[in-house]
Amino acid sequence: MKKLLYEIKEKLLENLMYFVVAIVIAAIVFLLTGCTSEPKKEHTYTVQKGDTLYTIAQDLGIEDWRKFRYETCKNNGLEQGGLIFTGQEIVICY
């Protein structure tokens, strides 16, 4: 009887571990894909003299400029510093 209970306990713990791993993976995928309930506007923006991703975010009324910078860098293949140049066309989502 003890052996049977031990085996059941081990199976439950193993299944619980798989469940927790699945939840963690789902959460990571959700965060990396940027899933939100908010619709996003997307358009091409031509960088003007003196622009930074921070000032562009301010002009668009975006509160979370760090997320904006991250997404803009990701969408345009920019380094995470977000260095942009006058005349450069970037796709921005907000």
Residue frames as qw, qx, qy, qz and C-alpha x, y, z in Angstrom:
[[0.000, 0.884, 0.467, 0.000, 0.00, 0.00, 0.00],
 [0.302, -0.796, 0.106, 0.514, 2.81, 2.42, 0.88],
 [0.420, -0.131, 0.600, 0.669, 4.54, 1.63, -2.40],
 [0.217, 0.620, 0.664, 0.357, 1.37, 2.36, -4.35],
 [0.133, -0.940, -0.254, 0.186, 0.86, 5.67, -2.54],
 [0.415, -0.581, 0.328, 0.619, 4.49, 6.59, -3.17],
 [0.379, 0.159, 0.673, 0.614, 4.12, 5.84, -6.91],
 [0.086, 0.815, 0.546, 0.172, 0.92, 7.92, -7.10],
 [0.279, -0.875, -0.040, 0.393, 2.62, 10.80, -5.30],
 [0.439, -0.339, 0.490, 0.673, 5.60, 10.65, -7.67],
 [0.295, 0.443, 0.685, 0.497, 3.32, 10.62, -10.73],
 [0.052, -0.913, -0.404, 0.036, 1.35, 13.61, -9.41],
 [0.352, -0.757, 0.163, 0.526, 4.54, 15.56, -8.75],
 [0.427, -0.053, 0.618, 0.658, 5.84, 14.74, -12.22],
 [0.178, 0.661, 0.632, 0.363, 2.58, 15.88, -13.86],
 [0.196, -0.921, -0.222, 0.252, 2.56, 19.03, -11.73],
 [0.429, -0.493, 0.353, 0.669, 6.08, 19.81, -12.90],
 [0.319, 0.264, 0.666, 0.621, 5.02, 19.50, -16.56],
 [0.007, -0.843, -0.529, -0.101, 2.01, 21.72, -15.89],
 [0.311, -0.835, -0.008, 0.453, 4.16, 24.43, -14.25],
 [0.414, -0.234, 0.520, 0.710, 6.67, 24.30, -17.12],
 [0.228, 0.528, 0.678, 0.457, 3.82, 24.66, -19.65],
 [0.123, -0.920, -0.355, 0.111, 2.45, 27.70, -17.79],
 [0.387, -0.670, 0.213, 0.596, 5.89, 29.34, -17.66],
 [0.380, 0.048, 0.633, 0.673, 6.44, 28.74, -21.39],
 [0.112, 0.735, 0.611, 0.271, 3.01, 30.18, -22.21],
 [0.234, -0.904, -0.163, 0.318, 3.77, 33.27, -20.11],
 [0.419, -0.439, 0.404, 0.685, 7.12, 33.78, -21.84],
 [0.297, 0.334, 0.683, 0.578, 5.55, 33.46, -25.30],
 [0.029, -0.868, -0.494, -0.027, 2.82, 35.91, -24.29],
 [0.306, -0.830, 0.035, 0.466, 5.39, 38.47, -23.12],
 [0.422, -0.274, 0.535, 0.678, 7.71, 38.06, -26.10],
 [0.244, 0.446, 0.691, 0.515, 4.98, 38.39, -28.69],
 [0.016, 0.038, 0.112, -0.993, 3.67, 41.55, -27.05],
 [0.204, -0.490, -0.786, -0.317, 0.11, 40.28, -26.91],
 [0.060, 0.176, 0.414, -0.891, -2.16, 43.01, -25.66],
 [0.246, 0.617, 0.740, -0.103, -5.83, 43.74, -25.88],
 [0.093, 0.788, 0.027, -0.607, -5.08, 47.20, -27.24],
 [0.733, 0.583, 0.262, 0.235, -5.08, 47.66, -31.02],
 [0.454, -0.514, 0.216, 0.695, -1.88, 49.24, -32.30],
 [0.483, 0.858, 0.019, -0.176, -1.45, 51.80, -35.02],
 [0.712, -0.206, 0.401, 0.538, 1.47, 51.18, -37.36],
 [0.482, 0.871, 0.092, 0.008, 3.01, 53.60, -39.77],
 [0.739, 0.182, -0.008, 0.649, 6.30, 54.65, -41.30],
 [0.221, -0.953, -0.068, 0.195, 8.01, 57.65, -39.78],
 [0.640, 0.540, -0.126, 0.532, 10.89, 59.63, -41.28],
 [0.607, -0.521, -0.255, 0.544, 13.35, 60.67, -38.58],
 [0.159, 0.939, 0.070, 0.298, 13.79, 64.44, -38.33],
 [0.412, 0.455, -0.440, 0.656, 16.87, 66.32, -37.10],
 [0.198, -0.400, 0.500, -0.742, 17.06, 66.12, -33.30],
 [0.843, -0.206, -0.182, -0.462, 14.66, 63.14, -33.02],
 [0.017, -0.291, 0.926, -0.239, 15.24, 60.36, -30.56],
 [0.379, -0.305, -0.848, -0.209, 12.95, 57.45, -29.85],
 [0.193, -0.429, -0.626, 0.622, 12.14, 59.17, -26.57],
 [0.142, 0.327, 0.015, -0.934, 11.08, 62.45, -28.24],
 [0.352, -0.057, -0.696, -0.623, 9.08, 60.56, -30.88],
 [0.328, -0.380, -0.854, 0.137, 7.27, 58.69, -28.11],
 [0.067, -0.422, -0.401, 0.810, 6.58, 61.99, -26.34],
 [0.224, 0.186, -0.319, -0.902, 5.21, 63.55, -29.54],
 [0.441, -0.159, -0.769, -0.434, 2.89, 60.58, -30.00],
 [0.576, -0.458, 0.167, -0.656, 1.71, 60.76, -26.38],
 [0.840, -0.029, -0.541, 0.030, 3.16, 57.35, -25.49],
 [0.538, -0.769, 0.220, -0.266, 3.62, 56.99, -21.75],
 [0.849, -0.330, 0.378, 0.163, 5.70, 53.80, -21.70],
 [0.402, 0.824, -0.347, -0.194, 8.53, 55.04, -23.92],
 [0.286, -0.491, 0.820, 0.060, 10.83, 52.17, -22.87],
 [0.652, 0.250, 0.713, -0.066, 8.39, 49.62, -24.29],
 [0.536, 0.815, 0.074, -0.205, 8.02, 51.82, -27.39],
 [0.057, 0.778, -0.602, -0.171, 11.82, 51.93, -27.78],
 [0.481, -0.213, 0.850, 0.017, 12.08, 48.15, -27.33],
 [0.662, 0.471, 0.573, -0.106, 9.35, 47.40, -29.88],
 [0.419, 0.876, -0.116, -0.210, 10.65, 49.96, -32.38],
 [0.115, -0.650, 0.734, 0.159, 14.18, 48.53, -32.13],
 [0.558, 0.014, 0.830, -0.023, 12.84, 45.00, -32.54],
 [0.616, 0.638, 0.431, -0.165, 10.63, 45.90, -35.52],
 [0.408, 0.895, -0.161, -0.081, 13.37, 47.81, -37.34],
 [0.910, 0.136, -0.148, 0.364, 16.43, 45.68, -36.54],
 [0.065, 0.838, -0.278, 0.465, 17.99, 48.44, -34.46],
 [0.443, 0.105, -0.706, 0.542, 20.41, 47.91, -31.60],
 [0.391, -0.641, -0.643, 0.146, 18.75, 48.19, -28.19],
 [0.278, -0.335, -0.159, 0.886, 20.23, 51.65, -27.69],
 [0.312, 0.769, 0.549, -0.102, 17.86, 52.83, -30.41],
 [0.216, -0.484, 0.271, 0.803, 20.31, 54.97, -32.35],
 [0.508, 0.671, 0.532, 0.091, 18.45, 56.56, -35.28],
 [0.370, -0.183, 0.277, 0.868, 19.57, 58.99, -37.98],
 [0.313, 0.574, 0.076, -0.753, 18.02, 61.98, -39.73],
 [0.479, 0.407, -0.501, -0.594, 16.19, 60.84, -42.88],
 [0.038, 0.076, -0.996, 0.022, 15.96, 57.23, -41.73],
 [0.652, -0.192, -0.269, -0.683, 12.54, 55.64, -42.19],
 [0.008, -0.097, 0.928, -0.359, 11.35, 53.50, -39.30],
 [0.505, -0.402, -0.633, -0.428, 8.16, 51.54, -38.74],
 [0.077, -0.170, 0.618, -0.764, 6.55, 52.56, -35.48],
 [0.449, -0.437, -0.740, -0.243, 3.65, 50.91, -33.67],
 [0.011, -0.073, 0.517, -0.853, 1.72, 52.62, -30.93]]
